[in-house]
Amino acid sequence: MALYAAIADADLATGDELAGGNAVMSWAKLLSLWHALKAPNSSDPKENYRVTVFAFNDMQVAQMLNDITFVNAQYLPAAQSDLEQGVVSGALGAKIVSSSLIPNGTAYAIDTRVAAKMLLRRDVSIQDWEDAKSGKYGVRGTTRFGLGVLRSRAVARMTGIKTTIT
């Protein structure tokens, strides 16, 4: 989440964060996030992002569960929802996940296919390994990897959402 939080406002899908207006997370706000990724105000009309994940703080999921339009749109299928794990079946073709790692009052719409990837920074190095005292031997492998943003315009962020249930 730190990777997505570090994206500069001007580099997001709409060229800025979306304003939450100090109101609770609602179906209308979810649609705003969805639309920000589907139709970004960008100089490249070939961008064709789609939301694969909506990421919220646990409080924003609780607010959504209090929105009758959201509940009616979902019918919350028990087989696909695991509220304990922070997974609601989804909306608008995307999975909804919640985490306390996301600041309360912040929500994301992300196209995880292209937004960020794990990057290999060095090929795997293999060395023989032996411990004569214990009679153990084998190989030791190392690599360096990290996370990197590939397409920051595949991320929309909304801040200023109310931080209480109502």
Buried (B, 14 or more C-beta within 10 A) or exposed (E): EEEBEEBEEEBBBBBBBBEBEEEBBBBEBBBBBBBBBBEBEEEEEEBEBBBBBBBBBBBBBBBBBBBEEBEEEBEBEEEEBEBEEBBBBBBBEBBBBBEEEBBBBBBBBBBBEBBBBEEEEEEEEEEEEEEEEEEEEEEEEEEEEEEEBEBBBBBBBBEBBBBEEE
